[in-house]
């Protein structure tokens, strides 16, 4: 009976997260449509290119070091030792990057055939990374080169938001253990971090190219295609249902000693 329950739980959790992954991809599609609809015709190719290149750039870097950062730095740079003890059998965290699961050869560090659950979690977090970079992409419309955006997409998608997730989402994160931090649907881990990141970039880049005349008078730059803007927003709304669902772990196997329980991140 226990084996059957474990198998059913595994299948349900895998299906649940694969569905959220599909829905979350609509966020990226929606942002791309929104940007194309809001930008001027001469910037369409650039907008499509940076949204297309975002996917392989963030995916590759997330595979090589983004997922590792999440497991490696839950306690921050020497902020606090691990709250877990040896009696639990889970000695995690402690110091800077001392998480044992951060070993590059550990089975948890990437997708593997022996652990399907970790594979779907990896994919869900990858879609979070795409969303983080997409938020920044929408903010810097008509202001940035493709190469520069690629660097920023890697920075926010595979580094900065991941550090914040390690601090606030990881079960050994110092913000969770010491401050009692709870994140309602990634409002801080992703949205606040990406919003602040985008605001800092805009403070440097300034307004859209051609927004002001030589005399300083603002020009009205309306959307090129209101239909694309509207449909893009609807797709973003739809994708966020998957995003919010992926912020929850419906059933989590704590092992034979502890059983199973429902867990959320907020």
C-alpha positions as CSV (number, residue, x, y, z in Angstrom):
1,X,0.0,0.0,0.0
2,X,2.8,2.3,0.9
3,X,4.6,1.7,-2.5
4,X,1.3,2.3,-4.4
5,X,0.7,5.6,-2.5
6,X,4.3,6.7,-3.2
7,X,4.0,5.8,-6.9
8,X,0.6,7.6,-7.2
9,X,2.1,10.7,-5.4
10,X,5.1,10.7,-7.7
11,X,2.9,10.5,-10.9
12,X,0.6,13.2,-9.6
13,X,3.4,15.6,-8.7
14,X,5.2,15.0,-12.0
15,X,2.0,15.7,-14.0
16,X,1.2,18.7,-11.8
17,X,4.5,20.4,-12.5
18,X,4.7,19.5,-16.2
19,X,1.3,21.2,-16.6
20,X,2.6,24.3,-14.8
21,X,5.7,24.3,-17.0
22,X,3.5,24.4,-20.1
23,X,1.3,27.2,-18.7
24,X,4.3,29.3,-17.5
25,X,5.7,29.2,-21.1
26,X,2.7,31.3,-22.1
27,X,4.2,34.1,-19.9
28,X,7.2,34.3,-22.3
29,X,5.0,34.1,-25.3
30,X,2.8,36.8,-23.9
31,X,5.7,39.1,-23.2
32,X,7.1,38.7,-26.7
33,X,3.7,39.5,-28.3
34,X,3.3,42.5,-25.9
35,X,6.7,43.9,-26.8
36,X,6.2,43.5,-30.5
37,X,2.8,45.1,-30.3
38,X,4.1,48.0,-28.2
39,X,7.3,48.7,-30.1
40,X,7.8,50.5,-33.4
41,X,8.2,48.5,-36.6
42,X,11.9,49.2,-37.0
43,X,12.5,47.5,-33.6
44,X,10.4,44.3,-34.3
45,X,13.3,42.2,-35.5
46,X,15.4,43.2,-32.4
47,X,12.5,42.5,-30.1
48,X,11.9,39.0,-31.6
49,X,15.6,38.2,-31.5
50,X,16.2,39.0,-27.8
51,X,13.1,37.1,-26.8
52,X,14.1,34.1,-28.8
53,X,17.8,34.1,-27.6
54,X,16.7,34.5,-24.0
55,X,15.5,30.9,-24.0
56,X,18.8,29.1,-24.9
57,X,21.0,31.6,-23.0
58,X,19.1,31.2,-19.7
59,X,18.6,27.5,-20.2
60,X,22.3,26.7,-20.7
61,X,23.5,28.9,-17.9
62,X,20.8,27.7,-15.6
63,X,21.9,24.1,-16.3
64,X,25.6,24.9,-15.6
65,X,25.4,27.1,-12.5
66,X,21.9,28.5,-11.8
67,X,20.5,25.3,-10.2
68,X,23.8,24.9,-8.3
69,X,23.5,28.4,-6.8
70,X,20.0,27.6,-5.5
71,X,21.4,24.5,-3.6
72,X,24.7,26.1,-2.7
73,X,23.9,29.4,-1.0
74,X,20.8,29.0,1.2
75,X,22.5,30.5,4.3
76,X,24.1,33.4,2.5
77,X,27.8,34.6,2.7
78,X,28.5,33.4,6.3
79,X,25.3,34.9,7.6
80,X,24.2,31.9,9.7
81,X,25.0,28.2,10.1
82,X,22.5,25.6,9.1
83,X,19.4,25.2,11.3
84,X,19.3,21.5,10.4
85,X,21.1,19.1,12.7
86,X,22.8,15.7,12.1
87,X,20.0,14.0,14.0
88,X,17.6,14.7,11.1
89,X,20.0,13.1,8.6
90,X,19.9,16.3,6.5
91,X,23.0,18.4,7.2
92,X,22.6,21.3,4.8
93,X,24.0,24.7,4.6
94,X,26.4,26.3,7.0
95,X,28.9,29.1,6.0
96,X,29.2,30.1,2.4
97,X,28.2,27.5,-0.2
98,X,28.6,24.6,2.2
99,X,25.4,22.8,1.2
100,X,26.3,19.2,0.5
101,X,23.7,18.9,-2.2
102,X,25.7,21.6,-4.2
103,X,28.2,18.9,-5.1
104,X,28.3,19.0,-8.9
105,X,28.3,15.2,-9.0
106,X,25.1,14.9,-6.9
107,X,22.1,13.4,-8.6
108,X,20.0,16.4,-7.6
109,X,22.1,18.8,-9.6
110,X,20.5,18.1,-13.0
111,X,17.9,16.1,-14.8
112,X,18.6,12.4,-14.6
113,X,16.7,9.2,-15.4
114,X,16.7,8.0,-11.8
115,X,14.9,11.0,-10.3
116,X,12.0,12.2,-12.4
117,X,10.6,14.4,-9.6
118,X,13.9,16.4,-9.5
119,X,13.6,16.8,-13.3
120,X,10.2,18.5,-13.2
121,X,11.3,20.7,-10.3
122,X,14.4,21.7,-12.4
123,X,12.1,22.5,-15.3
124,X,9.7,24.5,-13.2
125,X,12.6,26.6,-11.8
126,X,13.9,27.0,-15.3
127,X,10.6,28.6,-16.3
128,X,10.9,30.9,-13.3
129,X,14.2,31.9,-14.7
130,X,12.7,32.6,-18.2
131,X,10.0,34.7,-16.5
132,X,12.6,36.7,-14.6
133,X,14.4,37.6,-17.8
134,X,11.1,38.2,-19.6
135,X,10.1,40.8,-17.0
136,X,13.4,42.7,-17.6
137,X,13.0,42.3,-21.4
138,X,9.6,44.1,-21.3
139,X,11.0,46.9,-19.3
140,X,14.0,47.7,-21.5
141,X,12.0,47.7,-24.8
142,X,13.7,49.9,-27.5
143,X,16.5,50.8,-25.2
144,X,19.2,48.1,-25.4
145,X,21.3,46.0,-27.7
146,X,20.7,42.3,-28.1
147,X,24.2,41.4,-26.8
148,X,23.8,43.6,-23.7
149,X,20.4,42.2,-23.0
150,X,21.8,38.6,-23.3
151,X,24.3,39.4,-20.5
152,X,21.5,40.9,-18.3
153,X,19.2,38.0,-19.0
154,X,21.9,35.6,-17.7
155,X,22.5,37.8,-14.7
156,X,18.9,38.0,-13.6
157,X,17.7,34.6,-14.9
158,X,20.6,32.4,-13.6
159,X,22.2,34.3,-10.8
160,X,20.4,37.1,-8.9
161,X,16.8,35.7,-8.6
162,X,18.3,32.3,-7.8
163,X,20.2,33.7,-4.9
164,X,17.1,35.3,-3.5
165,X,15.2,32.0,-4.1
166,X,17.9,30.1,-2.1
167,X,17.5,32.6,0.8
168,X,13.7,32.7,0.8
169,X,12.4,29.4,-0.7
170,X,15.1,26.8,0.2
171,X,14.0,24.9,3.3
172,X,17.3,25.9,4.9
173,X,17.2,29.5,3.7
174,X,18.3,32.0,6.3
175,X,15.4,34.4,5.6
176,X,13.0,31.6,6.2
177,X,14.7,30.1,9.3
178,X,15.8,33.3,11.0
179,X,13.2,35.9,9.8
180,X,10.3,33.6,9.2
181,X,10.0,34.9,5.6
182,X,7.1,33.6,3.5
183,X,6.8,34.6,-0.1
184,X,3.3,34.9,-1.5
185,X,3.6,33.4,-5.0
186,X,7.1,34.7,-5.7
187,X,6.1,38.3,-5.0
188,X,9.5,39.0,-3.5
189,X,11.7,36.2,-4.8
190,X,11.0,37.0,-8.5
191,X,8.8,40.0,-9.0
192,X,10.4,42.4,-6.5
193,X,13.9,41.3,-7.4
194,X,13.2,41.6,-11.2
195,X,11.4,44.9,-10.8
196,X,14.2,46.4,-8.8
197,X,16.7,45.0,-11.3
198,X,14.8,46.5,-14.3
199,X,14.4,49.9,-12.5
200,X,18.2,50.1,-11.9
201,X,18.7,49.4,-15.6
202,X,16.2,52.0,-16.7
203,X,17.8,54.6,-14.4
204,X,21.0,54.1,-16.5
205,X,19.5,53.7,-19.9
206,X,16.9,56.4,-19.7
207,X,13.8,56.8,-21.9
208,X,13.1,55.0,-25.2
209,X,15.2,56.2,-28.2
210,X,13.3,59.0,-29.9
211,X,10.9,59.6,-27.0
212,X,12.0,63.3,-26.8
213,X,12.7,65.8,-29.5
214,X,15.9,67.8,-29.6
215,X,14.1,70.6,-27.7
216,X,13.1,68.2,-24.9
217,X,9.4,67.9,-25.9
218,X,8.1,64.3,-25.3
219,X,6.7,62.4,-28.3
220,X,3.7,60.2,-28.1
221,X,4.8,56.7,-29.0
222,X,1.6,54.6,-29.3
223,X,1.5,50.8,-29.6
224,X,2.2,49.6,-33.2
225,X,-0.4,46.8,-32.9
226,X,-3.0,47.1,-30.0
227,X,-4.3,43.6,-30.8
228,X,-0.9,42.0,-30.1
229,X,-0.6,44.1,-26.9
230,X,-4.0,43.0,-25.7
231,X,-3.6,39.3,-26.6
232,X,-0.1,39.3,-25.1
233,X,-1.5,40.6,-21.8
234,X,-4.1,37.8,-21.8
235,X,-1.4,35.2,-22.4
236,X,0.6,36.6,-19.5
237,X,-2.4,36.5,-17.3
238,X,-3.0,32.8,-18.3
239,X,0.6,31.9,-17.8
240,X,0.6,33.4,-14.3
241,X,-2.0,30.8,-13.3
242,X,0.6,28.2,-14.0
243,X,3.2,30.4,-12.3
244,X,1.2,30.7,-9.1
245,X,0.4,26.9,-9.1
246,X,4.1,26.1,-9.5
247,X,4.8,28.2,-6.3
248,X,3.2,25.4,-4.4
249,X,4.3,21.8,-3.7
250,X,1.1,19.8,-3.6
251,X,2.5,16.7,-2.0
252,X,6.0,16.3,-0.6
253,X,7.5,13.0,0.4
254,X,9.4,13.5,3.6
255,X,10.7,9.9,3.7
256,X,9.5,6.8,5.6
257,X,10.2,8.3,9.0
258,X,8.1,11.4,8.5
259,X,5.5,10.4,5.9
260,X,4.0,12.8,3.4
261,X,2.5,16.3,3.8
262,X,1.2,19.2,1.7
263,X,3.7,22.0,1.5
264,X,3.5,25.6,0.2
265,X,6.1,28.3,-0.3
266,X,4.0,31.1,1.1
